[in-house]
């Protein structure tokens, strides 16, 4: 019998993450602990975190209330499937309805699942009110909605899309100008227009309130479902519980994820009764979505991020944060533009963002990019003024 030799990966080619599929370019830092808005690596070094786990860790690290909620959840059922009723998910859904425009809620496990499900719901509704031709999904230039087939088709990243064509059909990306959209949004063929009120991955581009009102009027007139993707900008990050409340534009569908369960996997689709009434048993499903363990934790997170005092602090400190970024721009000359609101900011720099991110890490500050020349700043919502000032000083040194 021939001997089978298992090849040993060459040290120069083996991924840093060992057997993990290397779909992420991980930083050369192993994080092991954290408290507040600070993280600690395996060497004992401390970092100010302006990433929040990419907008997930709204309550920071080692939060006692979140930890207690997880222990409380672990004392009950973890999973029974959606073939049976459990109270935590039903309570959480009711609370989301009470706090929002929505009449119904569907839970899943991630933001991309929420978007894919919402696309299905929009099509189901559109065919109920129109004809089979009314099925198209339209996204906007600069959008990011995920990396599965329909969500990737609505995502404006050619390099992400190209290796996986053909993507889902009936999905297109339109320019953001109203004149172009007025031509494209056909009442006969378009089911939904999907919009991020703040395009996070697309460079933290805050869409104007007047523009969003025009989109609402246009979609309402043509019986097109307006869908807001608030996966990154929702749940307190703008200083309002939902980003749509900041601009006073109410959608028909809204997707949530990232911070909703404090780092546990969860997503949600909020919708009007008109949309929900067209969805029938068997049209969609989820094995884990809204299970009792994760829903119990999410109940705690929702109450925390819905706290008016916390939201007011995010608005107040977020405005001051933006002013401080403008000050750094003026002093260093290293920033081209500052954009954002609340605790969601983007700054365009004159050099590759990756270079600044690496220098910031050397200064003890964790950042994430939003394009080749854009830094994204996402402090936890519990960050104090002193925390923010500390991080801003490290940022200025990294830029300088």
SEMI-907857 format. One record per residue: residue number from 1; x, y, z of N, C-alpha, C in turn; residue in one letter. Coordinates in pm, whole numbers. Example, Ala and Ser with C-alpha at 12.3 -4.5 7.8 and 13.67 -1.06 7.14 Angstrom:
% residues 2
   pos       nx       ny       nz      cax      cay      caz       cx       cy       cz   code
     1     1319     -569      780     1230     -450      780     1320     -330      780      A
     2     1285     -225      708     1367     -106      714     1290        3      787      S
***
This chain:
% residues 400
   pos       nx       ny       nz      cax      cay      caz       cx       cy       cz   code
     1       85     -119        0        0        0        0       88      124        0      X
     2       53      220      -82      131      343      -90      116      425       37      X
     3      223      488       76      219      576      193      166      712      153      X
     4       69      761      228       12      893      201       78      992      295      X
     5      142     1091      237      210     1193      317      126     1320      318      X
     6       95     1369      436       21     1495      447      118     1611      432      X
     7       98     1697      331      193     1808      312      188     1906      428      X
     8      305     1955      465      314     2057      570      312     2193      503      X
     9      219     2282      540      213     2413      474      344     2489      491      X
    10      386     2553      385      502     2639      391      471     2757      484      X
    11      564     2793      570      540     2899      668      506     3031      601      X
    12      558     3051      480      534     3179      412      397     3186      350      X
    13      331     3068      330      200     3068      266       87     3028      360      X
    14      121     2964      472       16     2920      565      -57     3041      624      X
    15     -190     3035      630     -264     3148      686     -234     3168      834      X
    16     -235     3294      877     -211     3326     1017     -313     3258     1106      X
    17     -435     3237     1053     -544     3180     1131     -542     3029     1134      X
    18     -430     2965     1090     -421     2820     1095     -522     2756     1000      X
    19     -602     2661     1050     -695     2591      961     -821     2671      926      X
    20     -840     2788      985     -955     2870      948     -942     2917      804      X
    21    -1054     2914      730    -1053     2962      593    -1012     3109      592      X
    22     -910     3147      517     -856     3283      527     -934     3385      443      X
    23    -1062     3400      473    -1142     3500      401    -1130     3638      464      X
    24    -1063     3647      577    -1036     3776      642     -886     3797      652      X
    25     -843     3920      627     -705     3958      651     -695     4004      797      X
    26     -669     3909      884     -670     3940     1026     -546     4019     1067      X
    27     -569     4114     1158     -458     4190     1213     -369     4097     1297      X
    28     -240     4127     1309     -148     4042     1384     -161     4062     1534      X
    29     -283     4053     1582     -312     4076     1724     -412     3969     1768      X
    30     -383     3902     1880     -478     3807     1938     -544     3874     2059      X
    31     -673     3898     2049     -746     3964     2157     -797     3860     2255      X
    32     -780     3888     2384     -813     3789     2486     -909     3841     2593      X
    33     -922     3972     2608    -1006     4024     2716    -1042     4169     2684      X
    34    -1131     4224     2765    -1168     4363     2745    -1257     4412     2858      X
    35    -1264     4543     2870    -1352     4606     2970    -1386     4745     2921      X
    36    -1513     4782     2931    -1556     4912     2882    -1540     4920     2732      X
    37    -1463     5018     2683    -1439     5024     2540    -1294     4985     2506      X
    38    -1230     4914     2598    -1090     4877     2579    -1074     4726     2566      X
    39     -984     4686     2478     -953     4545     2456     -808     4519     2493      X
    40     -778     4394     2528     -645     4355     2571     -600     4237     2488      X
    41     -475     4244     2439     -426     4133     2357     -349     4032     2441      X
    42     -302     3927     2375     -235     3816     2444     -104     3859     2509      X
    43      -49     3972     2465       74     4024     2525       46     4120     2640      X
    44      -83     4142     2670     -120     4231     2779     -133     4376     2739      X
    45     -126     4405     2610     -136     4543     2564     -282     4585     2553      X
    46     -310     4710     2589     -447     4761     2589     -471     4849     2466      X
    47     -592     4840     2411     -631     4918     2295     -764     4988     2321      X
    48     -777     5113     2278     -907     5178     2270     -976     5126     2145      X
    49    -1099     5080     2161    -1168     5015     2049    -1266     5111     1983      X
    50    -1235     5152     1861    -1327     5232     1780    -1386     5149     1666      X
    51    -1398     5017     1689    -1463     4930     1590    -1593     4870     1641      X
    52    -1603     4848     1773    -1721     4783     1833    -1753     4650     1767      X
    53    -1650     4575     1727    -1677     4449     1659    -1754     4471     1530      X
    54    -1723     4579     1459    -1797     4629     1341    -1942     4656     1379      X
    55    -1958     4748     1473    -2089     4801     1516    -2173     4702     1595      X
    56    -2113     4596     1645    -2188     4495     1721    -2190     4526     1870      X
    57    -2074     4559     1926    -2060     4567     2072    -2101     4705     2124      X
    58    -2230     4734     2113    -2282     4863     2155    -2258     4887     2303      X
    59    -2256     4782     2383    -2240     4794     2528    -2096     4771     2571      X
    60    -2004     4767     2476    -1864     4750     2509    -1833     4608     2557      X
    61    -1740     4598     2651    -1690     4469     2695    -1705     4454     2846      X
    62    -1729     4327     2887    -1744     4293     3029    -1855     4373     3093      X
    63    -1960     4400     3020    -2074     4473     3074    -2150     4381     3171      X
    64    -2166     4425     3294    -2224     4338     3395    -2370     4305     3366      X
    65    -2446     4402     3315    -2585     4375     3283    -2599     4273     3172      X
    66    -2516     4284     3069    -2520     4189     2958    -2478     4051     3006      X
    67    -2375     4047     3087    -2328     3918     3140    -2438     3852     3224      X
    68    -2507     3930     3306    -2615     3875     3388    -2728     3824     3300      X
    69    -2759     3895     3192    -2864     3850     3101    -2827     3717     3037      X
    70    -2699     3699     3002    -2655     3573     2944    -2666     3459     3045      X
    71    -2629     3485     3169    -2642     3382     3273    -2789     3348     3295      X
    72    -2873     3449     3297    -3017     3427     3315    -3073     3345     3199      X
    73    -3028     3376     3078    -3074     3302     2961    -3029     3156     2967      X
    74    -2906     3134     3016    -2852     2998     3022    -2925     2913     3125      X
    75    -2993     2976     3220    -3070     2901     3319    -3201     2848     3262      X
    76    -3241     2898     3145    -3364     2852     3082    -3335     2768     2960      X
    77    -3434     2755     2873    -3417     2680     2749    -3321     2753     2656      X
    78    -3241     2677     2586    -3152     2735     2485    -3216     2728     2348      X
    79    -3276     2614     2314    -3333     2597     2180    -3444     2492     2184      X
    80    -3553     2520     2114    -3658     2420     2096    -3710     2416     1953      X
    81    -3666     2509     1867    -3710     2529     1729    -3835     2616     1726      X
    82    -3866     2662     1607    -3984     2747     1589    -4112     2668     1563      X
    83    -4107     2540     1589    -4230     2460     1586    -4312     2479     1712      X
    84    -4254     2545     1812    -4322     2567     1939    -4307     2712     1983      X
    85    -4397     2759     2064    -4390     2895     2117    -4292     2902     2234      X
    86    -4219     3011     2242    -4141     3042     2362    -4159     3191     2391      X
    87    -4163     3227     2516    -4197     3363     2555    -4092     3468     2519      X
    88    -3962     3441     2535    -3865     3550     2511    -3873     3610     2371      X
    89    -3884     3525     2269    -3894     3578     2133    -4020     3657     2110      X
    90    -4130     3612     2167    -4256     3683     2151    -4253     3818     2224      X
    91    -4191     3820     2340    -4178     3948     2413    -4089     4045     2337      X
    92    -3978     3993     2284    -3886     4078     2210    -3954     4136     2085      X
    93    -4028     4053     2014    -4099     4101     1895    -4199     4209     1932      X
    94    -4273     4188     2040    -4371     4288     2082    -4303     4419     2119      X
    95    -4188     4410     2183    -4118     4533     2223    -4068     4608     2099      X
    96    -4019     4537     1999    -3976     4602     1875    -4094     4669     1805      X
    97    -4208     4604     1807    -4329     4664     1749    -4367     4790     1826      X
    98    -4364     4782     1959    -4401     4898     2041    -4311     5017     2016      X
    99    -4184     4991     1985    -4085     5099     1971    -4070     5150     1829      X
   100    -4136     5088     1734    -4112     5120     1593    -4243     5136     1516      X
   101    -4230     5150     1385    -4344     5159     1293    -4408     5023     1270      X
   102    -4337     4915     1305    -4371     4781     1256    -4492     4720     1325      X
   103    -4554     4626     1254    -4663     4545     1309    -4620     4400     1332      X
   104    -4521     4356     1255    -4476     4216     1264    -4324     4210     1259      X
   105    -4269     4100     1314    -4124     4082     1322    -4091     3938     1285      X
   106    -3983     3920     1210    -3928     3787     1183    -3784     3787     1232      X
   107    -3745     3685     1309    -3609     3675     1360    -3529     3572     1279      X
   108    -3401     3603     1261    -3310     3511     1194    -3176     3518     1267      X
   109    -3065     3493     1198    -2937     3478     1267    -2830     3578     1230      X
   110    -2856     3664     1132    -2753     3757     1087    -2816     3865     1002      X
   111    -2736     3968      973    -2785     4076      889    -2812     4033      747      X
   112    -2722     3953      691    -2742     3912      552    -2865     3823      539      X
   113    -2893     3740      639    -3016     3660      637    -3139     3750      645      X
   114    -3129     3855      725    -3241     3949      734    -3268     4014      599      X
   115    -3163     4056      530    -3182     4119      400    -3238     4021      298      X
   116    -3184     3901      294    -3235     3802      200    -3382     3771      228      X
   117    -3417     3758      355    -3557     3732      389    -3647     3848      353      X
   118    -3601     3970      378    -3681     4088      345    -3703     4100      195      X
   119    -3603     4063      115    -3622     4063      -30    -3734     3965      -70      X
   120    -3734     3847       -7    -3841     3751      -35    -3977     3806        5      X
   121    -3984     3866      123    -4113     3919      170    -4163     4029       77      X
   122    -4070     4114       31    -4109     4222      -60    -4164     4166     -191      X
   123    -4100     4064     -242    -4149     4003     -366    -4285     3936     -344      X
   124    -4301     3871     -233    -4430     3805     -203    -4542     3908     -200      X
   125    -4517     4019     -133    -4616     4127     -126    -4641     4186     -264      X
   126    -4534     4212     -340    -4547     4278     -469    -4632     4196     -565      X
   127    -4614     4066     -562    -4693     3982     -652    -4838     3972     -605      X
   128    -4860     3994     -477    -4997     3995     -428    -5072     4121     -468      X
   129    -4999     4231     -482    -5065     4358     -517    -5047     4392     -665      X
   130    -4961     4316     -735    -4937     4344     -876    -4943     4216     -957      X
   131    -4851     4202    -1051    -4843     4084    -1136    -4709     4016    -1112      X
   132    -4688     3896    -1169    -4558     3831    -1154    -4441     3913    -1204      X
   133    -4469     4011    -1291    -4361     4098    -1340    -4309     4192    -1232      X
   134    -4386     4212    -1127    -4347     4305    -1020    -4260     4231     -919      X
   135    -4131     4217     -952    -4042     4136     -870    -3904     4197     -852      X
   136    -3872     4305     -919    -3736     4356     -919    -3698     4421     -787      X
   137    -3572     4403     -750    -3513     4463     -629    -3410     4564     -676      X
   138    -3419     4687     -628    -3327     4792     -669    -3250     4843     -548      X
   139    -3119     4843     -557    -3032     4902     -455    -2969     5029     -508      X
   140    -2892     5096     -425    -2833     5224     -460    -2681     5214     -474      X
   141    -2626     5301     -558    -2482     5312     -573    -2418     5339     -435      X
   142    -2313     5265     -403    -2244     5279     -275    -2295     5187     -166      X
   143    -2396     5105     -197    -2460     5023      -94    -2380     4898      -61      X
   144    -2400     4850       61    -2352     4717      101    -2466     4650      176      X
   145    -2511     4534      126    -2621     4462      189    -2588     4318      225      X
   146    -2464     4276      201    -2426     4141      239    -2360     4065      126      X
   147    -2328     3937      152    -2247     3860       58    -2312     3729       14      X
   148    -2442     3712       37    -2513     3600      -23    -2564     3643     -160      X
   149    -2637     3558     -231    -2655     3585     -373    -2743     3706     -404      X
   150    -2858     3719     -342    -2941     3837     -371    -2882     3961     -306      X
   151    -2835     3949     -183    -2777     4064     -113    -2649     4111     -182      X
   152    -2570     4018     -234    -2448     4055     -306    -2483     4124     -438      X
   153    -2590     4080     -502    -2634     4144     -626    -2676     4289     -602      X
   154    -2722     4319     -480    -2763     4456     -445    -2649     4537     -384      X
   155    -2531     4478     -374    -2416     4542     -312    -2324     4599     -420      X
   156    -2288     4725     -405    -2208     4795     -505    -2059     4774     -480      X
   157    -2013     4650     -497    -1872     4617     -485    -1835     4523     -600      X
   158    -1791     4576     -713    -1759     4489     -827    -1661     4377     -792      X
   159    -1562     4406     -708    -1463     4304     -676    -1523     4192     -591      X
   160    -1625     4223     -511    -1694     4120     -434    -1783     4036     -524      X
   161    -1842     4099     -623    -1943     4035     -706    -1884     3946     -815      X
   162    -1775     3993     -878    -1725     3929     -999    -1696     3779     -985      X
   163    -1632     3732     -875    -1597     3590     -870    -1718     3497     -857      X
   164    -1836     3552     -828    -1951     3467     -795    -2068     3481     -892      X
   165    -2043     3547    -1003    -2148     3556    -1105    -2172     3417    -1165      X
   166    -2298     3388    -1205    -2414     3479    -1203    -2476     3489    -1064      X
   167    -2511     3610    -1026    -2577     3635     -899    -2728     3622     -918      X
   168    -2804     3647     -813    -2949     3637     -822    -3002     3734     -927      X
   169    -3096     3689    -1005    -3155     3773    -1108    -3259     3869    -1053      X
   170    -3293     3968    -1132    -3396     4062    -1091    -3351     4161     -987      X
   171    -3218     4177     -972    -3162     4270     -874    -3068     4365     -949      X
   172    -3082     4495     -924    -2996     4591     -993    -2956     4703     -898      X
   173    -2855     4780     -940    -2805     4892     -860    -2824     5020     -941      X
   174    -2887     5120     -879    -2917     5246     -946    -2833     5358     -889      X
   175    -2812     5461     -970    -2748     5582     -919    -2836     5646     -813      X
   176    -2775     5726     -728    -2851     5781     -615    -2937     5902     -652      X
   177    -2922     5957     -772    -2997     6079     -803    -3144     6048     -830      X
   178    -3231     6140     -789    -3375     6119     -795    -3427     6107     -938      X
   179    -3368     6183    -1028    -3413     6179    -1167    -3394     6041    -1226      X
   180    -3277     5981    -1200    -3248     5847    -1248    -3343     5746    -1185      X
   181    -3364     5759    -1055    -3452     5665     -985    -3596     5676    -1034      X
   182    -3641     5797    -1063    -3778     5814    -1113    -3799     5738    -1243      X
   183    -3694     5725    -1324    -3705     5651    -1449    -3702     5500    -1423      X
   184    -3623     5458    -1326    -3599     5316    -1304    -3711     5250    -1223      X
   185    -3767     5323    -1128    -3863     5263    -1034    -4000     5251    -1100      X
   186    -4018     5144    -1174    -4143     5119    -1244    -4245     5056    -1150      X
   187    -4364     5108    -1146    -4471     5052    -1064    -4507     4911    -1107      X
   188    -4485     4879    -1235    -4523     4749    -1287    -4420     4640    -1259      X
   189    -4292     4679    -1244    -4187     4576    -1235    -4107     4576    -1106      X
   190    -4105     4684    -1030    -4019     4692     -911    -4098     4657     -785      X
   191    -4043     4562     -709    -4105     4521     -582    -4057     4607     -466      X
   192    -3925     4632     -461    -3870     4704     -346    -3747     4786     -384      X
   193    -3732     4898     -318    -3610     4978     -321    -3545     4964     -184      X
   194    -3420     4915     -181    -3350     4895      -55    -3247     5004      -36      X
   195    -3248     5065       83    -3167     5183      111    -3104     5170      249      X
   196    -2976     5202      259    -2913     5226      389    -2925     5375      420      X
   197    -2994     5415      524    -3001     5558      556    -2863     5621      574      X
   198    -2768     5541      623    -2626     5580      624    -2549     5463      565      X
   199    -2483     5487      453    -2409     5381      386    -2277     5359      459      X
   200    -2275     5256      544    -2159     5234      630    -2037     5185      555      X
   201    -2044     5066      495    -1931     5011      420    -1896     5097      300      X
   202    -1993     5174      252    -1971     5260      136    -1906     5392      168      X
   203    -1848     5405      287    -1774     5526      320    -1841     5616      421      X
   204    -1943     5565      492    -2019     5643      590    -2079     5766      521      X
   205    -2164     5739      425    -2233     5845      351    -2373     5861      408      X
   206    -2398     5975      469    -2525     6003      535    -2622     6055      429      X
   207    -2726     5978      400    -2822     6020      298    -2911     6131      355      X
   208    -2931     6235      276    -3003     6354      318    -3149     6322      351      X
   209    -3200     6385      455    -3338     6361      496    -3437     6397      386      X
   210    -3413     6508      317    -3501     6548      208    -3501     6447       95      X
   211    -3384     6393       65    -3371     6290      -38    -3451     6166        1      X
   212    -3439     6124      127    -3512     6006      172    -3663     6030      171      X
   213    -3705     6151      202    -3848     6182      194    -3897     6172       50      X
   214    -3815     6217      -44    -3853     6206     -185    -3864     6059     -227      X
   215    -3773     5977     -179    -3781     5834     -209    -3907     5772     -150      X
   216    -3942     5815      -30    -4063     5763       33    -4187     5800      -49      X
   217    -4193     5923      -93    -4307     5968     -172    -4314     5893     -305      X
   218    -4200     5874     -369    -4196     5808     -498    -4237     5662     -487      X
   219    -4185     5592     -387    -4219     5450     -371    -4363     5432     -328      X
   220    -4414     5520     -243    -4554     5510     -201    -4648     5530     -320      X
   221    -4616     5629     -402    -4700     5659     -518    -4706     5540     -614      X
   222    -4597     5465     -627    -4589     5356     -724    -4608     5219     -661      X
   223    -4648     5215     -535    -4670     5089     -462    -4546     5000     -470      X
   224    -4432     5060     -434    -4305     4990     -423    -4267     4991     -275      X
   225    -4232     4876     -220    -4195     4868      -79    -4061     4939      -57      X
   226    -4058     5031       37    -3933     5097       74    -3873     5020      190      X
   227    -3753     4968      167    -3683     4886      267    -3561     4961      316      X
   228    -3549     4976      447    -3430     5036      507    -3344     4925      568      X
   229    -3218     4922      527    -3119     4833      586    -3050     4912      697      X
   230    -3089     4883      822    -3030     4950      938    -2941     4855     1017      X
   231    -2885     4760      948    -2803     4660     1017    -2686     4724     1089      X
   232    -2623     4823     1026    -2510     4891     1089    -2549     5021     1156      X
   233    -2642     5095     1099    -2672     5229     1151    -2789     5231     1249      X
   234    -2855     5118     1272    -2970     5116     1361    -2935     5086     1505      X
   235    -3038     5081     1588    -3026     5044     1729    -2931     5134     1806      X
   236    -2954     5265     1792    -2888     5363     1877    -2766     5430     1821      X
   237    -2710     5380     1712    -2581     5433     1666    -2590     5577     1618      X
   238    -2706     5620     1572    -2722     5760     1529    -2766     5851     1644      X
   239    -2789     5794     1761    -2848     5872     1870    -2999     5865     1870      X
   240    -3054     5787     1779    -3196     5753     1776    -3203     5602     1774      X
   241    -3309     5545     1830    -3315     5399     1835    -3305     5341     1695      X
   242    -3383     5398     1601    -3376     5358     1461    -3333     5477     1377      X
   243    -3254     5451     1275    -3205     5561     1191    -3319     5631     1118      X
   244    -3427     5559     1087    -3539     5624     1018    -3603     5732     1104      X
   245    -3595     5717     1237    -3654     5817     1326    -3577     5949     1320      X
   246    -3450     5942     1291    -3368     6063     1280    -3415     6151     1166      X
   247    -3458     6090     1055    -3497     6166      937    -3649     6172      919      X
   248    -3722     6104     1009    -3869     6104     1007    -3923     6054      873      X
   249    -3864     5944      826    -3910     5877      704    -3936     5732      741      X
   250    -4060     5687      726    -4100     5555      773    -4100     5456      657      X
   251    -4022     5348      666    -4019     5247      560    -4132     5145      576      X
   252    -4137     5052      482    -4231     4940      489    -4166     4816      549      X
   253    -4036     4805      527    -3956     4695      579    -3828     4753      637      X
   254    -3776     4689      742    -3651     4736      803    -3576     4614      854      X
   255    -3446     4611      828    -3364     4499      875    -3267     4546      982      X
   256    -3248     4460     1082    -3160     4485     1195    -3071     4363     1217      X
   257    -2957     4385     1280    -2872     4274     1324    -2765     4331     1416      X
   258    -2640     4311     1381    -2521     4354     1454    -2541     4365     1606      X
   259    -2581     4481     1665    -2579     4489     1811    -2697     4423     1881      X
   260    -2795     4372     1808    -2924     4340     1869    -2915     4238     1983      X
   261    -2820     4146     1977    -2811     4045     2082    -2675     4047     2151      X
   262    -2609     4161     2152    -2488     4177     2231    -2371     4093     2187      X
   263    -2365     4055     2060    -2257     3972     2009    -2300     3830     1977      X
   264    -2418     3790     2022    -2473     3661     1981    -2537     3677     1843      X
   265    -2541     3569     1765    -2593     3582     1628    -2744     3600     1624      X
   266    -2787     3715     1571    -2929     3742     1558    -2951     3851     1454      X
   267    -3058     3838     1378    -3104     3941     1287    -3255     3951     1300      X
   268    -3311     4059     1245    -3456     4077     1253    -3506     4153     1132      X
   269    -3626     4119     1088    -3695     4192      984    -3821     4250     1046      X
   270    -3835     4382     1040    -3956     4451     1086    -4038     4488      964      X
   271    -4171     4477      974    -4254     4504      857    -4393     4551      898      X
   272    -4460     4613      802    -4598     4656      823    -4691     4536      811      X
   273    -4814     4554      858    -4914     4448      846    -4947     4420      700      X
   274    -4941     4523      616    -4971     4502      474    -4874     4403      412      X
   275    -4745     4416      444    -4647     4320      394    -4671     4184      457      X
   276    -4686     4182      589    -4696     4056      663    -4817     3974      620      X
   277    -4926     4040      585    -5049     3970      551    -5036     3882      427      X
   278    -4934     3908      345    -4916     3829      223    -4825     3708      244      X
   279    -4761     3697      361    -4668     3587      387    -4744     3469      445      X
   280    -4726     3352      387    -4800     3232      426    -4708     3130      492      X
   281    -4764     3039      574    -4682     2933      633    -4604     2857      526      X
   282    -4475     2839      551    -4389     2772      456    -4316     2864      361      X
   283    -4354     2992      355    -4287     3085      265    -4142     3112      305      X
   284    -4113     3099      433    -3977     3126      482    -3960     3050      613      X
   285    -3839     3043      661    -3817     2970      785    -3680     2994      842      X
   286    -3658     2942      963    -3529     2953     1031    -3526     2849     1141      X
   287    -3416     2778     1154    -3403     2680     1262    -3376     2748     1396      X
   288    -3284     2843     1395    -3239     2901     1521    -3299     3037     1553      X
   289    -3353     3106     1454    -3393     3246     1472    -3492     3268     1585      X
   290    -3459     3364     1672    -3550     3400     1781    -3560     3297     1891      X
   291    -3461     3208     1902    -3463     3108     2008    -3460     3171     2146      X
   292    -3500     3097     2249    -3517     3157     2383    -3389     3212     2443      X
   293    -3275     3149     2418    -3151     3199     2477    -3114     3336     2418      X
   294    -3102     3341     2286    -3057     3464     2223    -3161     3575     2239      X
   295    -3290     3540     2237    -3394     3642     2252    -3393     3702     2392      X
   296    -3363     3623     2493    -3354     3676     2629    -3243     3779     2640      X
   297    -3129     3749     2579    -3018     3845     2581    -3055     3970     2502      X
   298    -3120     3951     2387    -3158     4065     2304    -3259     4155     2373      X
   299    -3346     4098     2456    -3438     4182     2533    -3361     4283     2619      X
   300    -3256     4233     2683    -3175     4322     2767    -3106     4429     2683      X
   301    -3046     4390     2571    -2976     4486     2486    -3071     4592     2434      X
   302    -3190     4551     2389    -3286     4646     2334    -3324     4751     2439      X
   303    -3351     4708     2559    -3388     4805     2663    -3274     4901     2691      X
   304    -3152     4854     2686    -3037     4941     2712    -3019     5043     2601      X
   305    -3025     4999     2476    -3000     5094     2366    -3120     5183     2339      X
   306    -3237     5145     2392    -3356     5231     2378    -3367     5334     2489      X
   307    -3278     5330     2586    -3280     5423     2699    -3263     5567     2649      X
   308    -3360     5655     2674    -3350     5793     2625    -3222     5864     2670      X
   309    -3175     5833     2791    -3052     5898     2839    -2931     5854     2757      X
   310    -2924     5726     2724    -2813     5678     2641    -2819     5740     2502      X
   311    -2938     5745     2443    -2953     5801     2309    -2916     5950     2308      X
   312    -2956     6021     2412    -2921     6164     2421    -2770     6181     2432      X
   313    -2705     6093     2508    -2559     6101     2521    -2491     6074     2388      X
   314    -2541     5979     2310    -2483     5950     2180    -2498     6071     2088      X
   315    -2614     6135     2090    -2632     6255     2007    -2537     6366     2050      X
   316    -2530     6390     2181    -2448     6500     2233    -2300     6473     2210      X
   317    -2253     6357     2253    -2110     6326     2240    -2073     6300     2094      X
   318    -2168     6251     2016    -2141     6231     1874    -2117     6363     1803      X
   319    -2196     6465     1835    -2175     6597     1774    -2038     6652     1813      X
   320    -2002     6636     1939    -1870     6683     1985    -1758     6603     1918      X
   321    -1781     6474     1897    -1684     6388     1831    -1658     6436     1689      X
   322    -1765     6471     1618    -1750     6523     1482    -1672     6653     1479      X
   323    -1700     6742     1575    -1625     6868     1583    -1476     6841     1609      X
   324    -1449     6742     1694    -1309     6708     1724    -1239     6653     1600      X
   325    -1308     6574     1521    -1250     6522     1397    -1218     6636     1300      X
   326    -1306     6735     1294    -1280     6851     1209    -1157     6927     1259      X
   327    -1141     6932     1392    -1022     6995     1448     -895     6922     1409      X
   328     -899     6788     1412     -783     6709     1371     -754     6732     1223      X
   329     -859     6741     1142     -840     6768     1000     -767     6900      978      X
   330     -810     7003     1052     -748     7134     1036     -602     7134     1082      X
   331     -573     7064     1192     -439     7067     1248     -340     6984     1168      X
   332     -385     6869     1117     -290     6776     1055     -280     6790      903      X
   333     -389     6834      841     -391     6836      695     -392     6697      634      X
   334     -416     6595      715     -412     6456      667     -550     6399      637      X
   335     -655     6478      658     -793     6432      636     -856     6518      527      X
   336     -916     6455      428     -983     6528      320    -1126     6566      356      X
   337    -1198     6475      423    -1338     6500      454    -1380     6421      576      X
   338    -1473     6476      652    -1531     6411      769    -1681     6399      746      X
   339    -1737     6280      767    -1881     6257      751    -1932     6170      864      X
   340    -2057     6193      905    -2116     6103     1001    -2215     6169     1093      X
   341    -2260     6091     1192    -2352     6139     1294    -2348     6039     1409      X
   342    -2388     6083     1527    -2388     5993     1642    -2252     5931     1664      X
   343    -2249     5799     1677    -2123     5726     1694    -2091     5645     1569      X
   344    -2115     5706     1452    -2083     5645     1323    -2022     5752     1233      X
   345    -1890     5747     1216    -1817     5850     1142    -1723     5788     1041      X
   346    -1704     5859      931    -1606     5821      830    -1515     5938      800      X
   347    -1387     5912      786    -1294     6018      747    -1213     5970      627      X
   348    -1212     6052      523    -1130     6024      405     -989     6077      428      X
   349     -890     5993      401     -751     6030      423     -676     6031      289      X
   350     -558     6090      289     -480     6107      166     -392     5987      134      X
   351     -388     5890      221     -304     5772      201     -391     5649      219      X
   352     -342     5531      183     -424     5411      203     -470     5398      348      X
   353     -598     5371      363     -654     5359      498     -582     5251      578      X
   354     -541     5144      511     -474     5034      581     -346     5081      650      X
   355     -277     5178      591     -155     5228      654     -186     5302      784      X
   356     -293     5382      783     -331     5455      905     -381     5357     1011      X
   357     -457     5256      969     -508     5156     1063     -393     5085     1133      X
   358     -287     5053     1058     -171     4986     1117     -100     5077     1217      X
   359      -83     5205     1181      -16     5298     1273     -102     5324     1396      X
   360     -233     5330     1377     -324     5349     1492     -313     5231     1587      X
   361     -303     5113     1532     -288     4995     1618     -160     5006     1701      X
   362      -53     5056     1640       71     5079     1715       52     5181     1827      X
   363      -43     5272     1807      -75     5374     1908     -176     5325     2010      X
   364     -222     5200     1994     -320     5145     2087     -462     5184     2055      X
   365     -494     5198     1926     -629     5233     1882     -670     5138     1770      X
   366     -788     5079     1782     -839     4987     1680     -939     5059     1591      X
   367     -914     5053     1460     -999     5116     1360    -1036     5014     1253      X
   368    -1137     5047     1173    -1175     4965     1059    -1191     5055      938      X
   369    -1168     5003      820    -1181     5081      699    -1322     5078      643      X
   370    -1346     5166      546    -1472     5168      471    -1440     5211      329      X
   371    -1349     5139      267    -1297     5177      136    -1147     5196      145      X
   372    -1084     5209       30     -938     5215       25     -880     5336       97      X
   373     -954     5447      101     -902     5571      159     -995     5628      266      X
   374    -1076     5543      328    -1170     5590      429    -1156     5508      556      X
   375    -1147     5578      668    -1150     5515      800    -1291     5525      856      X
   376    -1336     5419      923    -1467     5418      987    -1448     5413     1137      X
   377    -1517     5500     1209    -1505     5509     1354    -1638     5473     1416      X
   378    -1637     5365     1497    -1759     5308     1553    -1739     5280     1702      X
   379    -1727     5382     1786    -1708     5354     1928    -1831     5285     1988      X
   380    -1814     5203     2090    -1931     5151     2162    -2019     5264     2212      X
   381    -2148     5240     2220    -2242     5346     2258    -2225     5388     2404      X
   382    -2156     5308     2483    -2134     5341     2624    -2007     5422     2645      X
   383    -1938     5459     2538    -1813     5534     2552    -1838     5668     2619      X
   384    -1752     5704     2714    -1759     5833     2781    -1681     5938     2702      X
   385    -1697     6063     2742    -1620     6171     2678    -1471     6146     2694      X
   386    -1430     6098     2810    -1287     6071     2832    -1238     5958     2742      X
   387    -1320     5854     2725    -1284     5745     2635    -1263     5798     2493      X
   388    -1359     5878     2447    -1353     5930     2310    -1232     6020     2290      X
   389    -1206     6105     2388    -1091     6195     2377     -960     6117     2372      X
   390     -952     6011     2451     -832     5927     2450     -811     5868     2310      X
   391     -918     5811     2253     -907     5754     2120     -873     5858     2014      X
   392     -930     5977     2024     -902     6082     1927     -757     6127     1933      X
   393     -700     6135     2053     -559     6171     2065     -470     6066     1997      X
   394     -504     5940     2013     -427     5832     1949     -443     5839     1797      X
   395     -564     5872     1752     -587     5887     1609     -502     6000     1552      X
   396     -497     6112     1621     -420     6224     1570     -271     6189     1561      X
   397     -222     6115     1659      -81     6073     1653      -59     5979     1534      X
   398     -154     5890     1508     -141     5797     1397     -144     5869     1263      X
   399     -224     5974     1254     -230     6050     1131     -107     6139     1114      X
   400      -54     6186     1227       47     6292     1222      180     6251     1167      X
***
